[in-house]
């Protein structure tokens, strides 16, 4: 105690006699200079050393004493406590409430600012319930996150974020060797987004054996790729490589944002074609890189030709249309490349054929042999007969061509009608009517229907004349009988 009194006395004396005060030195360099080995100023409360100010080497320590178990270091202004360090070393600014963090700041929108050469550059701030970390206006600098003192994440002055790059070109730019975003559920890898070389991969992980990749709009599932790679549009249960489900689903094809063609299921029907406003578009089917079939804008169909000129046009070296029942070919229609004949024929399951040719024989005709072989035109036709048949022909009507010298000449005044006695004698000798072919001739040469019709009409007209002659004779006999009766 005496030592303290002596020091205070000397201190008071020094104040009275000098501007600078020195403790432990007679050459004070300031208003109060304390010199010594690690000199300190102790502060006591009721005789207990609670706190101190101490020069420790080159350091200045301000704190509480070791025997002060709960005391805080508090700094304040205007009798208000602003800065607190508790006995555990926890720091608070603007509050001395119970500590729950190593560093706590309290206030109305408290802010922790960072300056560079007296210019505000960055801050950490609590704005209401929001926590802000950022740069000040007019600071073109970036926010940089640097784990292990290596820059990894950047947010530039435009709010663009870069991971692995300091120059992001979008709201989020990720750079790296095959950069990877992994999505987990319950600490298990489920899905990922990855750039691999020039490819972008979006999918599920190999350990996710049942998960599907699902695209949504308006929080509704729109498209699904299941674990087997099957794609469903409008369904989460695709049954094939691509399954589309909807009411009358349509796959629309456009050119320059104009509807041109479509594939659609309407009820139980499937439609493939061009749109109503596609006036001149065609539906073309191809395989092996070659156009095979076309449906023209006017509905004409071409097979082997892109320019059909009929409802159905077939073009090939030897165009052929096969006719089948089940898997069995029963007939075909074709054009012979050499003769240009149109051939309609049965397969080996049948026995006959029909051939229509363009120029054979005399005009156009049909020939059918005993084995039901038909031929239009010449070739197998008997010479001079454009139409012949050794089978029956059924038709609702048959018109022969015009016949010259129709037998009306029988009724001419100068026509010489054979006497019946002469006809009788001719029949007795020849066994057929005059001017009518014999049975042997018909069996050998056949009958020309037009000529035969002419001959039959000739006989009918002659028969009519014979009847008229007999009627005249009958009338004369009647008169003679009546006259005889009167005389009697």
Backbone torsions as a table, in degrees:
resi	resn	phi	psi	omega
1	UNK	NA	-39.8	179.8
2	UNK	-60.7	-36.9	-179.7
3	UNK	-63.1	-42.4	179.0
4	UNK	-62.2	-41.8	-178.8
5	UNK	-63.3	-42.8	-179.8
6	UNK	-61.7	-43.3	-179.4
7	UNK	-62.7	-45.9	179.7
8	UNK	-61.3	-39.5	-180.0
9	UNK	-63.9	-45.3	178.4
10	UNK	-63.3	-37.7	-179.8
11	UNK	-63.9	-44.6	-179.1
12	UNK	-66.2	-39.2	180.0
13	UNK	-63.8	-41.2	179.9
14	UNK	-64.1	-39.4	179.7
15	UNK	-62.6	-37.5	-177.2
16	UNK	-71.2	-28.2	-172.8
17	UNK	-109.9	-7.2	-176.6
18	UNK	-147.0	161.0	177.1
19	UNK	-79.5	-41.4	-179.4
20	UNK	-102.3	143.8	-178.6
21	UNK	-114.1	134.4	177.1
22	UNK	-122.6	134.5	173.9
23	UNK	-115.9	118.9	-177.0
24	UNK	79.7	10.0	178.3
25	UNK	-154.8	141.3	177.3
26	UNK	-97.3	9.1	177.3
27	UNK	-128.8	68.7	-179.1
28	UNK	-64.1	138.1	-178.5
29	UNK	-100.6	1.6	-179.5
30	UNK	-152.2	-179.3	-179.5
31	UNK	-54.1	-36.7	175.9
32	UNK	-141.0	118.9	178.6
33	UNK	-122.7	126.9	178.5
34	UNK	-114.0	129.6	-178.0
35	UNK	-125.0	145.6	177.6
36	UNK	162.9	-177.0	175.1
37	UNK	-86.5	112.1	-175.6
38	UNK	48.0	58.0	-177.2
39	UNK	-65.6	148.9	179.4
40	UNK	-141.8	159.7	173.9
41	UNK	-116.3	117.6	-179.3
42	UNK	-96.2	142.2	177.6
43	UNK	-119.2	126.6	-174.0
44	UNK	-119.1	153.3	176.3
45	UNK	-132.3	114.4	-178.6
46	UNK	56.4	42.3	175.8
47	UNK	80.7	4.7	-179.7
48	UNK	-110.3	133.7	179.1
49	UNK	-77.4	102.6	-175.2
50	UNK	-97.0	-29.0	-175.0
51	UNK	-155.1	171.8	-175.4
52	UNK	-160.1	163.0	167.7
53	UNK	-124.8	126.0	-170.9
54	UNK	-142.5	136.9	171.5
55	UNK	-93.5	113.7	-176.5
56	UNK	-116.6	98.4	-173.1
57	UNK	64.8	-124.3	177.0
58	UNK	-90.6	-1.0	-175.3
59	UNK	-98.7	151.9	172.4
60	UNK	-113.2	119.7	-179.7
61	UNK	-106.2	130.8	172.5
62	UNK	-124.8	122.5	-176.5
63	UNK	-170.7	-171.1	177.1
64	UNK	-99.7	156.9	-178.1
65	UNK	-75.1	161.1	-177.5
66	UNK	-67.2	-23.8	179.3
67	UNK	-90.9	11.1	175.4
68	UNK	-105.7	91.7	-168.8
69	UNK	-73.3	-23.6	-173.4
70	UNK	-126.9	0.1	-176.5
71	UNK	-69.0	153.4	-179.7
72	UNK	-114.5	156.0	169.8
73	UNK	-96.3	119.1	-173.0
74	UNK	-124.8	133.6	173.4
75	UNK	-118.6	141.8	-178.5
76	UNK	-156.6	171.5	174.2
77	UNK	-135.7	150.7	177.8
78	UNK	50.9	42.8	176.7
79	UNK	61.8	21.8	176.9
80	UNK	-115.3	133.8	177.4
81	UNK	-79.0	125.0	-178.1
82	UNK	-116.4	-33.5	-172.3
83	UNK	-128.6	126.5	-177.5
84	UNK	-129.5	138.0	168.5
85	UNK	-126.7	117.6	-175.4
86	UNK	-84.9	-178.7	-173.6
87	UNK	-67.0	-12.9	176.8
88	UNK	-100.3	3.3	177.5
89	UNK	88.0	8.0	-179.7
90	UNK	-81.8	137.5	-172.3
91	UNK	-108.9	139.0	173.6
92	UNK	-138.2	143.1	176.2
93	UNK	-122.1	126.1	178.2
94	UNK	83.8	5.5	178.3
95	UNK	-158.7	146.4	171.7
96	UNK	-122.8	25.2	178.7
97	UNK	-70.7	175.2	-179.7
98	UNK	-54.8	133.7	-176.5
99	UNK	-82.5	136.3	172.3
100	UNK	-133.5	16.5	179.1
101	UNK	-151.7	158.4	177.7
102	UNK	-68.5	-28.0	179.3
103	UNK	-144.0	125.1	-177.7
104	UNK	-132.8	135.5	176.0
105	UNK	-121.5	132.6	179.8
106	UNK	-126.7	145.0	176.8
107	UNK	164.3	-176.1	174.2
108	UNK	-83.9	109.5	-173.7
109	UNK	49.7	60.3	-177.7
110	UNK	-61.8	145.0	-175.3
111	UNK	-135.7	140.8	176.3
112	UNK	-115.0	107.9	-173.2
113	UNK	-99.6	151.3	177.2
114	UNK	-122.1	130.0	-178.6
115	UNK	-118.7	153.1	173.2
116	UNK	-130.8	114.6	-177.4
117	UNK	52.3	49.6	176.4
118	UNK	67.0	13.8	177.4
119	UNK	-113.3	127.2	-179.7
120	UNK	-66.7	128.1	-177.8
121	UNK	-118.6	-46.5	-177.2
122	UNK	-142.5	168.2	-177.5
123	UNK	-156.0	158.7	166.5
124	UNK	-121.5	128.2	-170.7
125	UNK	-145.8	143.8	171.5
126	UNK	-106.2	113.9	-179.4
127	UNK	-111.3	97.3	-174.5
128	UNK	65.4	-122.7	177.0
129	UNK	-91.4	0.8	-174.8
130	UNK	-99.0	142.5	177.1
131	UNK	-108.1	125.0	-176.0
132	UNK	-119.0	136.9	173.1
133	UNK	-131.5	119.5	-174.5
134	UNK	-170.0	-170.3	178.9
135	UNK	-109.6	159.7	179.5
136	UNK	-83.1	159.9	174.3
137	UNK	-56.3	151.0	179.9
138	UNK	69.4	9.4	172.7
139	UNK	-104.7	109.5	-178.6
140	UNK	-81.1	5.6	-179.5
141	UNK	-71.9	168.2	-177.5
142	UNK	-107.5	160.3	167.0
143	UNK	-91.0	125.5	-174.5
144	UNK	-124.3	130.2	175.0
145	UNK	-104.8	127.7	-171.8
146	UNK	-131.7	81.7	174.0
147	UNK	-67.1	139.5	-177.5
148	UNK	54.1	32.2	177.4
149	UNK	61.2	26.0	175.3
150	UNK	-117.9	123.0	-178.9
151	UNK	-62.6	126.9	-177.2
152	UNK	-124.6	-41.1	-174.8
153	UNK	-126.6	134.9	178.9
154	UNK	-125.7	140.7	167.8
155	UNK	-123.5	114.1	-173.5
156	UNK	-85.3	-178.2	-174.4
157	UNK	-64.7	-17.8	178.4
158	UNK	-95.4	4.3	-179.5
159	UNK	83.2	8.2	177.6
160	UNK	-81.3	133.8	-177.8
161	UNK	-105.8	134.6	175.8
162	UNK	-121.1	130.3	173.1
163	UNK	-111.2	115.8	-176.2
164	UNK	83.3	2.9	177.7
165	UNK	-147.8	139.5	178.3
166	UNK	-89.7	-2.8	-178.1
167	UNK	-126.3	68.6	179.9
168	UNK	-64.5	147.1	-178.6
169	UNK	-114.4	5.7	179.2
170	UNK	-151.8	178.6	179.5
171	UNK	-54.6	-34.0	174.7
172	UNK	-142.5	118.8	177.0
173	UNK	-121.1	125.6	-180.0
174	UNK	-114.3	128.1	-178.7
175	UNK	-125.4	140.8	177.8
176	UNK	169.4	-175.9	174.2
177	UNK	-85.9	109.1	-174.9
178	UNK	50.6	59.5	-175.6
179	UNK	-59.6	151.7	-163.9
180	UNK	-142.4	129.4	170.8
181	UNK	-112.1	117.3	-177.9
182	UNK	-102.6	134.4	178.1
183	UNK	-115.0	126.8	-176.8
184	UNK	-118.2	157.9	172.8
185	UNK	-138.3	120.0	-176.6
186	UNK	61.9	38.1	178.9
187	UNK	66.5	12.5	177.9
188	UNK	-111.0	136.5	178.2
189	UNK	-65.8	125.9	-178.7
190	UNK	-118.9	-44.2	-177.1
191	UNK	-147.9	166.7	-176.7
192	UNK	-154.9	160.6	171.1
193	UNK	-129.1	124.4	-173.6
194	UNK	-146.5	140.3	170.6
195	UNK	-98.2	118.6	179.6
196	UNK	-117.5	104.6	-174.0
197	UNK	61.6	-124.8	177.8
198	UNK	-91.8	2.7	-175.9
199	UNK	-101.4	147.2	174.4
200	UNK	-112.1	124.6	-179.5
201	UNK	-112.3	133.2	175.2
202	UNK	-133.3	120.8	-176.4
203	UNK	-176.7	-165.6	179.8
204	UNK	-102.6	157.9	-178.8
205	UNK	-77.9	160.0	-178.9
206	UNK	-63.3	-27.1	179.0
207	UNK	-79.8	-10.5	177.9
208	UNK	-94.8	87.5	-169.4
209	UNK	-83.0	-12.1	-177.4
210	UNK	-123.9	-5.9	-177.0
211	UNK	-73.4	150.6	177.2
212	UNK	-113.3	155.3	172.8
213	UNK	-95.2	118.5	-172.0
214	UNK	-121.5	130.8	175.1
215	UNK	-103.8	137.2	-177.9
216	UNK	-127.7	151.3	163.1
217	UNK	-135.2	144.7	-177.4
218	UNK	53.0	32.4	178.5
219	UNK	64.2	21.2	177.3
220	UNK	-114.5	138.7	177.6
221	UNK	-66.0	124.6	-178.5
222	UNK	-112.9	-39.1	-176.6
223	UNK	-142.1	137.9	-176.2
224	UNK	-130.4	135.2	167.7
225	UNK	-116.9	111.0	-173.3
226	UNK	-81.6	-178.9	-174.1
227	UNK	-65.0	-16.7	179.1
228	UNK	-96.5	3.0	179.2
229	UNK	86.2	6.4	178.1
230	UNK	-81.5	135.8	-174.7
231	UNK	-103.5	131.1	175.8
232	UNK	-121.3	128.9	173.8
233	UNK	-112.9	119.0	-176.5
234	UNK	82.5	5.1	177.6
235	UNK	-149.8	145.0	176.5
236	UNK	-96.5	3.0	-179.6
237	UNK	-128.3	69.9	179.7
238	UNK	-64.8	143.9	-178.2
239	UNK	-111.1	4.0	179.9
240	UNK	-152.5	-177.3	179.7
241	UNK	-55.4	-40.0	174.7
242	UNK	-138.4	120.7	177.3
243	UNK	-121.9	125.2	178.9
244	UNK	-114.7	126.9	-177.8
245	UNK	-126.1	130.8	177.0
246	UNK	-177.5	-179.1	171.0
247	UNK	-84.3	114.9	-174.5
248	UNK	49.4	59.9	-176.6
249	UNK	-61.6	142.6	-177.5
250	UNK	-133.1	137.2	172.0
251	UNK	-105.7	107.8	-173.3
252	UNK	-96.7	135.5	178.5
253	UNK	-113.9	129.3	-176.7
254	UNK	-123.5	158.2	171.6
255	UNK	-135.5	124.3	-176.1
256	UNK	53.7	41.4	176.4
257	UNK	64.4	23.0	177.3
258	UNK	-118.7	130.0	178.9
259	UNK	-61.5	127.4	-179.2
260	UNK	-121.7	-46.4	-177.5
261	UNK	-144.0	164.6	-176.1
262	UNK	-154.7	159.0	169.2
263	UNK	-127.8	122.5	-172.5
264	UNK	-142.3	143.6	171.3
265	UNK	-103.3	117.6	-179.8
266	UNK	-116.8	105.3	-173.9
267	UNK	63.0	-120.9	177.5
268	UNK	-97.8	1.7	-176.5
269	UNK	-99.9	145.6	174.2
270	UNK	-112.7	131.8	-177.7
271	UNK	-116.8	135.5	175.8
272	UNK	-133.2	123.1	-177.5
273	UNK	179.3	-164.6	180.0
274	UNK	-103.5	158.0	-178.9
275	UNK	-78.8	163.4	-173.6
276	UNK	-64.1	-29.8	-179.3
277	UNK	-88.5	3.6	176.7
278	UNK	-95.7	85.7	-168.2
279	UNK	-68.7	-30.1	-172.7
280	UNK	-124.0	6.6	177.9
281	UNK	-71.1	150.3	179.8
282	UNK	-119.2	154.5	172.4
283	UNK	-98.9	118.5	-173.0
284	UNK	-120.1	132.4	176.0
285	UNK	-109.0	133.5	179.7
286	UNK	-140.0	155.5	169.0
287	UNK	-145.7	156.9	-178.3
288	UNK	52.8	33.1	176.5
289	UNK	76.0	10.0	-176.7
290	UNK	-125.3	134.1	175.7
291	UNK	-66.5	126.9	-175.8
292	UNK	-110.7	-37.0	-174.6
293	UNK	-145.0	142.4	-179.9
294	UNK	-134.1	141.4	168.8
295	UNK	-112.8	112.2	-174.3
296	UNK	-69.8	165.0	179.2
297	UNK	-61.4	-22.7	178.2
298	UNK	-96.5	11.2	175.6
299	UNK	89.3	-2.7	178.2
300	UNK	-75.8	139.7	-175.3
301	UNK	-108.2	132.5	176.5
302	UNK	-121.6	129.2	174.3
303	UNK	-116.2	117.3	-176.1
304	UNK	83.3	1.1	176.8
305	UNK	-144.3	142.0	178.3
306	UNK	-94.0	2.3	-177.7
307	UNK	-131.3	69.6	179.8
308	UNK	-66.2	137.1	179.6
309	UNK	-115.3	1.5	174.5
310	UNK	-128.0	173.5	176.5
311	UNK	-54.6	-38.2	173.0
312	UNK	-137.3	120.0	178.6
313	UNK	-118.8	128.0	177.1
314	UNK	-113.5	131.7	-180.0
315	UNK	-132.7	127.8	176.7
316	UNK	-169.2	173.6	176.2
317	UNK	-60.6	-44.8	172.4
318	UNK	-133.4	83.8	-176.6
319	UNK	-62.7	138.5	-175.6
320	UNK	-145.7	140.8	175.7
321	UNK	-121.5	113.7	-179.1
322	UNK	-87.4	144.3	-179.8
323	UNK	-118.5	117.3	-173.9
324	UNK	-124.6	154.7	168.6
325	UNK	-122.2	116.2	-171.9
326	UNK	65.9	-126.8	177.4
327	UNK	-101.7	10.9	-175.4
328	UNK	-106.2	129.4	178.0
329	UNK	-82.7	122.5	-178.2
330	UNK	-108.3	-16.3	-178.9
331	UNK	-173.3	171.7	179.3
332	UNK	-154.0	158.1	172.7
333	UNK	-123.0	126.0	-176.8
334	UNK	-148.1	168.9	174.9
335	UNK	-119.0	125.0	178.6
336	UNK	-71.6	126.6	-174.8
337	UNK	-67.2	-28.7	-177.7
338	UNK	-85.0	-53.6	-175.2
339	UNK	-87.3	-13.2	-176.2
340	UNK	64.1	20.1	176.4
341	UNK	-71.9	142.6	168.3
342	UNK	-89.0	117.0	-172.5
343	UNK	-111.2	121.4	173.6
344	UNK	-114.8	113.1	-172.8
345	UNK	-141.3	156.0	173.8
346	UNK	-84.5	159.2	175.3
347	UNK	-83.8	-170.5	178.9
348	UNK	-64.5	-13.6	175.7
349	UNK	-73.5	-18.3	176.4
350	UNK	-116.3	-167.4	-177.2
351	UNK	-134.7	-5.8	-173.2
352	UNK	-120.8	169.9	176.2
353	UNK	-150.5	159.0	174.1
354	UNK	-122.4	131.0	178.5
355	UNK	-122.0	128.6	175.3
356	UNK	-115.5	119.5	178.5
357	UNK	-116.6	166.6	-168.3
358	UNK	-84.3	-26.8	-171.0
359	UNK	-145.4	4.7	-175.2
360	UNK	-70.7	151.9	175.0
361	UNK	64.1	-156.9	178.8
362	UNK	-95.5	97.8	-178.3
363	UNK	72.0	-146.3	-178.7
364	UNK	-105.3	146.8	178.6
365	UNK	-165.3	175.5	179.5
366	UNK	-128.3	136.8	173.0
367	UNK	-128.8	131.1	178.0
368	UNK	-126.2	120.6	-179.9
369	UNK	-85.7	-177.4	-177.8
370	UNK	-60.4	-28.8	-178.8
371	UNK	-93.6	26.0	176.8
372	UNK	64.3	35.6	178.7
373	UNK	-93.4	120.5	-178.3
374	UNK	-105.2	151.4	175.7
375	UNK	-150.1	123.6	172.8
376	UNK	-87.9	134.3	178.3
377	UNK	94.7	-149.9	-175.5
378	UNK	-84.3	-141.1	179.2
379	UNK	77.0	-102.2	-176.0
380	UNK	-80.0	-7.7	-179.7
381	UNK	-70.8	145.0	171.4
382	UNK	-59.4	142.7	-175.8
383	UNK	-56.9	131.1	176.5
384	UNK	83.1	0.6	-178.2
385	UNK	-117.8	98.5	-178.9
386	UNK	-68.3	-17.1	179.0
387	UNK	-141.5	125.3	176.7
388	UNK	-148.2	153.3	179.6
389	UNK	-152.9	138.0	173.1
390	UNK	-106.6	18.2	173.2
391	UNK	-127.7	174.1	-178.7
392	UNK	-78.6	148.3	178.1
393	UNK	-121.5	128.6	-179.9
394	UNK	-115.2	127.4	179.1
395	UNK	-150.6	147.3	177.9
396	UNK	-69.0	-19.7	-179.7
397	UNK	-158.8	154.5	177.3
398	UNK	-143.9	125.4	-178.2
399	UNK	-117.7	121.8	175.5
400	UNK	-85.1	160.0	177.8
401	UNK	-69.4	165.6	-179.7
402	UNK	-57.5	138.7	-178.0
403	UNK	-115.0	126.9	178.6
404	UNK	-75.0	153.1	175.2
405	UNK	56.8	52.5	176.4
406	UNK	-59.2	144.5	-165.2
407	UNK	-67.0	19.4	173.2
408	UNK	-63.3	-11.8	176.7
409	UNK	-63.2	-18.0	178.6
410	UNK	-60.2	-32.4	-177.0
411	UNK	-86.7	4.2	177.8
412	UNK	-71.9	150.8	-176.2
413	UNK	-65.2	-28.9	-176.8
414	UNK	-93.8	6.6	179.9
415	UNK	-72.3	132.2	-178.2
416	UNK	-94.4	98.6	178.2
417	UNK	-80.4	126.3	-179.0
418	UNK	-64.9	140.7	173.1
419	UNK	-65.6	149.5	-178.6
420	UNK	-62.7	-30.1	177.8
421	UNK	-64.2	-34.7	177.6
422	UNK	-71.3	-38.8	178.1
423	UNK	-64.3	-41.8	-179.7
424	UNK	-60.2	-44.5	-179.1
425	UNK	-63.7	-37.9	-179.4
426	UNK	-65.3	-41.0	-179.8
427	UNK	-66.1	-41.4	-179.4
428	UNK	-61.8	-33.9	-178.1
429	UNK	-83.6	-45.7	-170.0
430	UNK	-100.2	-14.5	179.6
431	UNK	63.2	25.9	172.9
432	UNK	-159.1	165.8	-178.6
433	UNK	-71.5	153.6	175.3
434	UNK	-61.0	142.2	177.3
435	UNK	65.9	17.4	175.0
436	UNK	-120.0	131.5	-177.8
437	UNK	-61.3	149.0	177.4
438	UNK	-75.8	166.2	178.1
439	UNK	-61.2	-39.8	-179.4
440	UNK	-63.7	-40.5	-179.9
441	UNK	-66.7	-40.8	-179.8
442	UNK	-66.9	-40.0	178.4
443	UNK	-63.0	-29.9	-177.7
444	UNK	-86.9	-42.5	-171.3
445	UNK	-109.7	-12.8	-176.7
446	UNK	80.9	-172.2	-177.7
447	UNK	-123.2	129.9	170.4
448	UNK	-88.7	113.2	-170.3
449	UNK	-60.1	-39.9	-179.7
450	UNK	-64.9	-46.5	-179.9
451	UNK	-66.3	-40.3	-179.3
452	UNK	-66.6	-38.5	177.7
453	UNK	-61.3	-39.7	178.0
454	UNK	-62.5	-45.0	-178.6
455	UNK	-65.5	-40.5	179.9
456	UNK	-64.4	-42.1	177.9
457	UNK	-62.2	-37.1	177.5
458	UNK	-59.5	-43.9	-179.7
459	UNK	-68.6	-37.4	178.5
460	UNK	-63.3	-42.4	-178.9
461	UNK	-68.6	-39.1	176.2
462	UNK	-63.6	-42.5	177.8
463	UNK	-60.2	-38.3	177.6
464	UNK	-61.9	-41.3	179.2
465	UNK	-66.1	-41.0	177.8
466	UNK	-60.6	-42.0	-179.6
467	UNK	-64.3	-42.2	179.7
468	UNK	-63.5	-40.0	177.9
469	UNK	-62.2	-44.3	-179.7
470	UNK	-65.6	-35.3	179.1
471	UNK	-64.3	-39.6	178.0
472	UNK	-62.6	-43.4	180.0
473	UNK	-63.9	-39.9	179.5
474	UNK	-63.3	-43.3	-179.8
475	UNK	-63.0	-39.5	179.5
476	UNK	-65.6	-40.4	179.3
477	UNK	-65.1	-39.1	177.9
478	UNK	-61.2	-44.6	179.0
479	UNK	-62.0	-42.0	-179.3
480	UNK	-63.8	-38.5	180.0
481	UNK	-67.7	-44.6	-178.7
482	UNK	-64.3	-40.2	179.3
483	UNK	-65.5	-37.8	-180.0
484	UNK	-65.2	-38.4	-179.7
485	UNK	-66.2	-37.7	179.0
486	UNK	-65.2	-40.0	-178.1
487	UNK	-68.5	-28.3	179.9
488	UNK	-78.1	NA	NA
